[in-house]
């Protein structure tokens, strides 16, 4: 009996979030993986000829099996699959763009190992929200397929390494001691090669045999303590790490203090001479206060929205343009030229470029100096896990109607809301300049809280108080 791709997808519990399709591993059955793959290819085939597909995975236990289902589904449509093994997402995206081929990355990024996901790339880059809609509603019939996985090819990994070793001078990091926190990152084999090729002494730390779900927007207390201990033990100039699929950076200064992702993005954009910038609404307002950029566009949270803003820059401006997110992932929208060295655009989140750009900007100075020279606005974030989406939406809807009531319920009796930003979730701008922003995650059953203030201690206190109040609210049965 025939079945349409949209029928399989609609029954799967796998949904598109802020970046890619996500769900429980148990929801990614062979049929579901095949349906998403074939729907993606059918959408592309409406516009162009598709003869090949690039495929790679992260280090999750479930990723290889999901990839084999995707590869088999593509083969059933007559599309040749090129498999690049365990690879950072931006490495796969860059390779596919340079070779004019679509790509699928099997990754759940930073979410727990019992979940996974698929990220889709057209030959020109990451898919749009319109593409997502088309994939979900493709009425073509599911073509029978059998799982298989070709032998892994290392050419995509090599091209990604060359992207940066050809752009930056080979002694860029001479005299620097860089710690690479490997854990289970999909790029852990490549990062030492890049940093060593640029002259750094590299020490690899924290490698794991099990998958570690690192969220660069909510760094654990354990990882904060580890970084400080490692810095003291080894005397690092910096520590570099990423989330699971290598598109979000973690960068710690010489004291082992992790830099916030939006500060990483701001410093990177400054180092690259970016003039037009697209960033989500939850990023630090130091971006505007710095006076570094001619044009700034604030978007909803999620790389597709940043990409849409970058496309507007491409249509309207000749100046260098880029985007980044609060998680630190940097999207280079235009080609750039620094000292007659050229770097091609890579309009998807990348973890390596912002770290190298910041280390180049710091030169002989310690990293901690760079952030102290910025406007002193500080952000923090954390989340409540296992919060049903309907509960989060109800809470957000109530907050939009009565924001001051919500502030009191969260424990902020002395604060008043001076203005609201409803671009994504509800962002409460208080009369004392503090900001509290609540938003359901697009990737997992989580309720996220972002805060901004004029000191680190105060900002972290805002998040802690808000989460404590939210827990009480949710437990009260709203």
N, C-alpha and C positions, 0 to 999 in steps of 0.2 A: 504493500500500500504506500503510495507516494505521500510525502509531507513537505510543506513549504519551510523554507529557512526561517521565516518570521515566526511560524508556529513553534518550532523548536526553541528559538531564542526567547520568545515570550513566556514559555513554560519553565525556563531554566533557573530562574532566580539570579542569574548573572546580569549585572547592570553596568552601564557606563557611569563613572564617577568623574572626579576632577581631571583624571588622566588615565584613560583606558577603561576596559571592561573588567570588573572585579567581582569576586564571589568566593564562597567556600570551595575548597578543593573538591569536596564531594559533589558540588554542582557542575564542575567541569568534566562531565562525562565525555566519552569519545564522540558521541553524537553532537553534543553542545559545542565542543571545540571545532568539529567539522562544520557545523552550521555557521559559526562566527567567521571561520576562515573562508568558506565558500561565499558567504554574503559579502564580505569585504572584497573578494575578487570579482564578484558579479558587479558590484558598484563601480569598481575601477574599469571593468570591461565595457561599461556603458560609455566611457569617455576615450578609451585608448586600448591598444593591444597590450596584453599581459602574457609574457611567456616564461617569466622567472620570478621567484620570490625569495627574499633573504629572511633567514630565521635564526634566532639566538635565544638563549635562556639565562636566567639567574641561577643561583645555587640552591634554590628551594628543593626539597626532596621530591616534590610533585612535578617540577617543571619539565623534565625530560619526557615524561609520559604524555603530558599535555602537548609538547612540541611534536611528538611522533603522530599524534592524532591530527594536528594542524598540517603537518607535512603530507600525510596520507590524503587528506581532504584536498589539498592543492594539486597533488599528483593526479587525483581522480578527474580534475578539470583540465588536465593536460598542461599544467604549469610546473616547470622544473624548480625544485627546491634546492637552494644553496644554504647549507647549515654551517653556522660559525661558532657553535658551542657556547660555553659560558662567556659572556661578554657584557660590558657596560651598555646600557641602552643608547647613550649618545654615540658610542662607537658603531653600533649597528645602524643607527639613523644616518650617520655621516657616510658610511660605506654605501648604503643604499642610494643616497642622494647623488654621490659621485658616480655611481654606476647605473643611474636611471632605472632603478628597480624598486618595487614596493617591498615592505618588510613587516614582519610580525615579531615582536619581542614578548616572550613568555616571562612575565614577572608580576609579582604583587608589590613591588617596590618596598615600602617600609612596613606594610601591614603584617600581622602574625603569620607563621608558617602554615597554619591550617587554612589559609586563604591563598588565592593566587589571582593572576590576571593576564590580560592580553593588551598590548599596546600596538597600534596600527600606524603604519607610515606609508603615505603615497610616495612616488618617486621624487616629488618636490618637497616632501617633509611631512610632519605630523598631521593627522586627519583633523578636520574641523567638526564643530557641533552639527553642521549640516550633513557631513559624512556619517557621523554617529547615527543620526536619525535614519538615513538611508540604509545603513547596515541593519538596524533593528527592524525595518519594515520591508526587507527584500522578499518578494513573493516567488522567487525561483524555487524549484524543487531541490531538495537535498539529494545530492548524488552519492551513491554508496561508495565507501572508501575503506581502506585497511591501513592501520597505523604503520609507519616506517620512519626511520631517521637516517639520513645520509651520514657519511663520515664527516667529522668536523674539519673545517678549513680555517686556518689562522690568518688569512689575508686581511680580514676586517680588523683584527686586533693590531696587526702591523701598521695598517694605514692610520689608525687612531694614534698610535705612538708617534708616527712621523708627522702628523698634523702639528704637534707641539714641539717636537725636537727640531723640525725644520723652521718653525716660526721664531722661537726664542734662541738667543746665542748659547752655545754649548757650555759656557762658563757662567751662565746666569745665576746659578745657585752655588757657585764655588765658595767654600768656607761655611756653608750652611749644613746643619745636622737636622734632618727631617725624620720624624717618626711617622710611620705609616701603620695606622690601626687597621689591620686587615679584616678582622672578624670573618664574616661569610660574604663580604662584598664581591660582586661579580667582576670587579676590576682589580682584585687584589694581586693577580699575577702581572698586570700591566703597569701599575703605578710605580713600583720600584724601578722599572726600566726607564720610565719617563724622567723621574727625578734624578736618577744616576746619570743619565745621558746629558742632563743639564748641569752637572758638576756637583751635585749634593752628595753628602754622606747620608746613607739611608739605613735606618734600623727598623725592621718589621716587628710589630708587636700585636698581641691580642688576637692571633689567628684562631679560629674555631673550626671544629668538625661538624658542628650543628648550626642550623640557620639562626641568625640573630636579627630580630626585627628592630632596626635602629631608625627612629623617627627624628630627623634633624630639627623639627619644630618643637620637640618635647624630649630633649636630651635627659636621660635618666640620671639620678643622683649618683649611681654607681659609675657611669661613664664620666661624669664630672670629676669625681674623686680619682678615677684611674688616670685621667689626663694630667691632673696636677701631680700625682705620684710619679708618673712616667717622666714628666718634664724635670722633676727634681732628681730622679735617678739617672737620666741620660744626658741632661743639659741640652734638650732640644731647642732649636730656634723656632720650630713649629711642629704641630702634629696634624696630619691629614687623614681624613677618612671620608666615607660616603654612606649613604643608605644602601639597601640591598642590591639595587640595580645600577648604582653608580651615576645617577643623574642629579643627586643632591649632595653638596659638599658639607663636610664638617671640618672646620679649621680652628685649631687652638693656637694661641700665641705662646711666647716663650715661657710664660708662667703656667701654661696648661689650662688657660681659660678659653672655653669655646666661644667663638664669635657668633653672634646671631646671624642667621642667614641673610636678612635684609641688609645688614651692615656689610657682609661679604659682597653682596651684589652691588651696593653703593660704591664700595672701594674699587671693585673690579671695573665698573662703568667709568669711574674717574680715571683709572689707570689706562683704559683703552681709548680715552678721548671721546666717549659717547656723548652726543648732543641731544638726542631724542630718546626718551625712556618710557617704557610701558611697565607698570607694576600693579599688582592687586591692591585692593583697598586696605588690606591688613598690614601692609608694609610701613615701616618707620617713617614718620613725618620729617625726619632729618633729611630725607631725599629732597624735599622742597626747600627746607631751611638752609641746605648746603649751598644753594645758588649755583650748582655745578652744571645744570642742564637747561637747555633752551625750551624744551617741550617735555611735559610729563603727562601721561594719561593713566588714570586709575581705572582698574577693571574689576570684574568679579574674580573670585579665587579659582584658579585652575589654568593650566597652560593653554587650553584652547582659547580662552578669553584674552590672554596676553598675546597669543599669536594673531588674533583678529586685530588687535591694536597695532601690532607690528606691520601688518599688511596695510593699514591706513598710513603708517609712516612711509612705507615703500611707495605708496601712491602719491604722497603729498610732499616728500622731502628728499633732498639729495645728501643730507648730512648723515653721519654714522648713527645708527639706531640699534637698540637692544632692549631686552626686557629681563626681569628676574622676579623671583617669588620669595616670599618670606622664608621658605625652606632652603634658600640659597642657590637653587638651580638657575643657571644663567643661560639666556637664549640670545645668541648673537644674530641679529636680524640682517645685518649688512656685512659685506666684505670690509676688512679694515687693513690699513697700511701703517706700520710703525717702523720708521728708520729703513724704509724700502724693503721691509719684510711683510709679506702678505698672508693674511689669514682669511679663509673662506667662511662665509656665513654658515651657522649651524643653528637654525631656528627650532631647537628643542632644548630641554633642560640639560645642562652639562655641569659636571662637578670639577673637572680638571682646570678649565680655562680660568675661572675666578681665583683659584688658589695660586696658580702661576702668575697671573696678573698682579695679585696683591703682593706676592713675594718680590716681584720685580719693582713694584712701587715702593716697597719698604727699603730695598737696596741694603745698605749696611745698618739701617736702623732696626730696632726691635719692632715686632708687629704691634705690640701694645701701643706704640706711639701713634700709629695711624688712626685708631679709633678715638683716641683722646683729642685729636684735632678736628673731629666732626662735631656738629651741634649736639649737645648733650641731651638727647632724647633716647630713652631705653625701652625696649620691648621684651615681653616674655609671653610664653604660651604653654598650655598644657591641655589635657582633655580628659573627659570621663568616658570610659570604655563601656561597651555593652549597654548603650542607651538606644532604645528603639527609635527609628526615624520619626514615627508618628508623635512620640513624646517630645522629641526635639522641636518638631515643627509647631506643635501646640504652644510650647514655651516661647518660641520666637514670635509667634503671632500675638500672644498676650503682651510680650515685651514691646512690640511695635505700637500697640494701642496705649499701654500704660507704662512707659519706661521708668518713671520715678518710683512707681510701685515695685517694679522689679529690683531697682537699686536697693530699696529698703529690705526686700525679701532676701537679697543676697548678703545683707549685713552692712550696707553703706548708708547708714541713717543720715549722715551729714552731707551727702553729695546730692547735687541736683543736675539734671540733664539740660545742657544748653542747646544741643542740637543732636539730630539723629542722621545716620547714614545707613540707608537700606539697600545699598548696592548688593550686598551678600550677607544674609543673616541680619543681625541688628548691631550696629556700632554706636555706642553711647558716648558722646563727647560731653564730658562734665564741665561744670562752670569753673573748676579749679585747673582745667587743662588735662586732667587724666582721661584716658580712653579705656573703655571696656567693650569688647567685641565678642559676641556669641554667634556661633554658626555650626550647624550640623556638618559633619564630615561628608564628603562626596564619595569616599572610598570604603568606609567601614561604619558600623553602628556606634558612632562616637559623637559626642558633643564637645566642640573645641571652644576654648576661651583664649582670647588674645588681650593683652593689656599694654598700655604705653604710659610712661610718666617721665619725671625728670631725674629719677635715680633708680639704680638697679634694685636696691632693697625694696623701695616702694612699689616698683612694678611687679616684682615677684610676690609681694604681699597682696597686691590687687588680685592676681591670678589665684593664689591660695585661698583667699577669702571668698572669691566668686565661686570657685569649685566646691568649697564647703557648703556655701549657700545653695548651689544648684543641686547638690546631693540631697540636701534636706527637702528641697522642693520636689524633686523627682520621687523621693521616697514617700512623700505625702500624697502621691497619687494624682498629680495634675494631668 
